[in-house]
Amino acid sequence: MRALLLLWSLAPLLWQLRTSLQSPAALAPPATGAAAGAAQAAAWTLENYQLILAGDPPFWRCLVNSGVVGLSTTLLTLLLAIPCAYGLHRQRGRIGSVATLVLLAAALFPTVLLFLGLLETARRLGLANNLLALSLPYSAMGLPLAVLLLRSAFDDLPPELEDAAKLEGLDLWQRLRHVLLPLLAPALISTALLLFLFSWNEYPIALTWLSRSELLTLPVAMARIGSSSVFTIPYGAFAAATVLGSLPLLLLVLLGQRWIVSGLTHGAIKG
C-alpha cells in the first residue's frame, strides 16, 4: 500500500522528468519508417534543459528570484505572526474568540478580489519591478493562516513550561527565545514551508508587478515558456522548467522532514 501511494504521488513528477529528457522529435506525433527509428534513437537528450538554461534571461535567474521572494515573505510573515499568535494564546475570553473568527475569515477570503486594489497600490507607491516589495502583499495574505497555525501550536504547549520559566526570572523575550520557540520548531518549520510554497507558486500579482525579464519569478517565466510559440507547444522545455522548479521544494521538504514529523514537546514535563 505504501509503495502504491508513493508511486501515485511521484507519478506526475516522474512523467515530467521523462518528458523533459525526450527530444522534440520524440514528443511529436509518431512518424513512420526510418524517420520513426531516428526519432526513437534520439529520444533521450538534455536539449530541453540546455534550451531554458541558455535563454534570455537564463532560467536559473528565475529560480533565484523566486527564492528571494519566498525567503523574504517567509521571514517577514513569521516575524509578524509569532507575536500575534502568542498574544492570541494569552488572550482568553470573548476577545480571543472574536479575533480568531476574524483571522479565520481573512484566511478564507478569496484573494483574487484584492487583485485590482493591490495593482493600484503598486502603481501609486512605485512598488513595481521590486522583488522585495512582493513580500508585502504575500505576507499580508499568508499572515492570517500563519497566526492560526502558530496560535494552535502555542495552545498545545503545557502551561507549566512558561510558569517554570517565569519562576526562573525569565522575561517575555527570554521565554520565547529559550523555552517556547525551540519547542515550536516543528510548527514553525511547517508554517514556513507553507508560506514559502505560496510565494513560490503565486502568479497573478507577480505577473502584474514585474515587467522586467530579469526579475521574473518562476510561475511567470514558465507561463512565458508555454506561450513562446504560436504554432507549437514546447512540452519538453516546459517539463524541464517544471522539474527544475520542483527540485528546491523537494530539497526543502527533505531537509525539514525530521523536524516536521517529530514532537519536540515529548518528555518536556516529567512526572
N, C-alpha and C positions, 0 to 999 in steps of 0.2 A: 504493500500500500504506500509506504514512504517513497519507494522508487517511482511509483506511478505518479504521485503528487509532485515529486521533483522533476520528472520528465514533463508533466503538464505545465509546471512553472517556467522551465527553461526552454520549452519548445519554441516560443516566439523569438527568443534571443538566438537560439541555435539556427533557426531558419534565416534570420537576418544575417548571421555570420556566414552561413552557406551562400546566401545571395551576394554578399559583399565580396566573396572570393571568386565569383564567376565573372567571366568576360562578358561584354555587351553582346557578343555573338551567341554565347550560350543562353543568355536571357531573352534573346529574340525568338520569334516563332520558329519552330523546328524546320530545318532545311531538309533537302533530300540529297541522296547520293554522296559524292565526295565532299560537298560543302558541309553536310552534316557531320562527317567524320572529322573534318578540320575544326569545326566549331567545338566538337566534343574534346578534341585534343588540347585546345587552348582554353578549356573551361576554367581552370583554376589559375588565378592571377591576382597580383596586388595592384593592378591598374587602377581600380576604383579608389584605393587609399592614396595612391600617388596623385591622382587627379584632384582630390579635395585638399590634400595637404600642400599641394603646389598652387592652389587657387589664389585669387586676389580678393580679399585677404586670405592667408592660409587658415585652414580650419582650426589649427591649434590655438590661434588667437581668439577665436570664438569660445573655445573651452576655457581659456584664461579669463575672458570677460565674464562668462557665467560663473566661474569660481569666485571672482572678485565680488560680484553682486551677491552670490549666495553667502559668502562669509560675512560680508558687511551687514546683510539683512539678518543673519542668524545672531551675530553678536549684539546688534542694536536691539533686536526683539527680546533676547534673553536679559539684557541689562534693564529693560523696562518691565519685563514680565515677572522676574524674580521678586522684586519688592512689592509689586501689585499682588502677586499670589500670596506672599507672606501676610500682607495686610488683610486680604480676604480670609486667610486662615485664622487670623487673630480676631477678626470681626465676627461676632456671633449675633444671632437675632435677626430681626426683620431687615436691617440694612444690608447684612451679608447676603440674605436670600434675594433681595431685590437686585443687588449688584451682580449676583450670579446669573439671574434671569436676563439682565441686560447684556452681559457678556455672551450668554448662550444665543440670544437673538442676533447679536453682532457677528458671532461666528457663523451663523446660518444665513446671514444676509447675502443675497446674490451680488457679488462684487461687480458684475457686469453693469449694474445700474450706476456705479460710480465712475464709469469709464469716461464719459464726457466731462464730468467735473474735474477729474484728475488731469485730463488733457488740457483744460483751460487753466488749471493751476500751474501746470508745467510751462505753459506759454507765458503767463503773467510773471512768474518768478524766475524765468530763464533757466529751468532745470533740464532742458532738452540736451541730449548728447553728453550726459554726465552719468557714468556708471554708478557712482556712489549715491547719486540722487535717486536712483531706482529703489534703493533700500528704504526710503521714506514711505512710499505707498505700500511696498511689500511688507514692511514691519507693521504698518497700521492694519493691514488685512490679516496678518498672521498673529497679531497680539492677542485678540480675544481667545483663540483656541489655546495658545501657549499659556495664558494665565489660568485657564480652566484646568489644563493638564497638570500644571505645577501646583495649583491650589489643592487638587486631589492628592498629589504626592505629599504635600505638607501635612494634609489631614491624616495620611496613613502612618506618619511617624509617631512613635509613642511620646506623649506629652512629658513623660518623666525625663526624657533626654534633655529637653530645654530647661526643665526645672533644675536638674542637676547642674547644668551649665551656669544657671543664674546663681546657684549656691556657691559655685566656684569663683564668682565675681566677674564673669564674662559679660561684656556689654552686647548690644544687639548685633553690631557688626562682627564681633568675635564669635558670637554664637552661630551666625550664618556661615562665616568663613570656615570655622574649625569643627563645627558639630553638624549643622543641618545640611549644608550644601554637599559635603562629601558623601553623606548618606543618600542624597538625592541624585547622585551621579547617573544611575540608570534612567531616571525620569528626565534629567537634563539632556542626556545624550539622545534619548528618543525624541524629545521635543525639538532639539537642534536638527536632527535628521529630517523631521517633518518640515521644518522651516526651510532648510536647505533645498529639499526636494521641490517645495512650492516655488521658491525663487528660481531654481534651476530650470523648471518647466514652464514658467509663466510666459505667455506670448503676447496678448493684446497690448499691454502697457509698454512692454519693451519695443514692440513694433512701431508705436507712435512716438515714443520718447527718444528713440535712437534712429538717426538717419545716416550717420557716417558709417561706412562699411567696416572700418577698423574697430568700431565699438559694438558691433552686433553681438548679441547673445546667441546661445546655441539654438533655441527654437526658431528665432528669426532667420538665422543662417540656413537651417535645414529647410525652412519654407522656401527660401530663395533657390536652394538646390533643386527642390521638387518642381519649381516653376521656371527653371533655367532654359528650357526649350519648349517651343510651342508645338513641335511635331512629335517629340518622343518624351517618354518619362524615364529619367535616369535612375532606374531601380538600383543598379549596383552602387552608384555614388551615394544615393540616399541610404541604402543599407549600411554602407561603410560609415557614414556620418552617425547613424543610429548606434552602431557598435562602439565607435569611439566616444560618443556621448554617454553611453551606459557604463563604460569602464570606471570612471571616477566614482560613480554612485555605488557600484559593486564593491569597490575598494573601501569606501566609507562604511558600508554595512558590514563588511568582513572585519574591519578594524574595531568597530564598536559593538560587535556581536556579543562578546562576553560581558560587556557592561550592561547591555540591554536585557539579557536573559538572567542576569544574576541579581539576587536580592541582597543588597549590602546591609539591610537592617537586620538580617537574621543573626540572632545572637547578640544584638546590641544591649539587650537587657537580660540579665540572668536572674533566675530565682522566681 
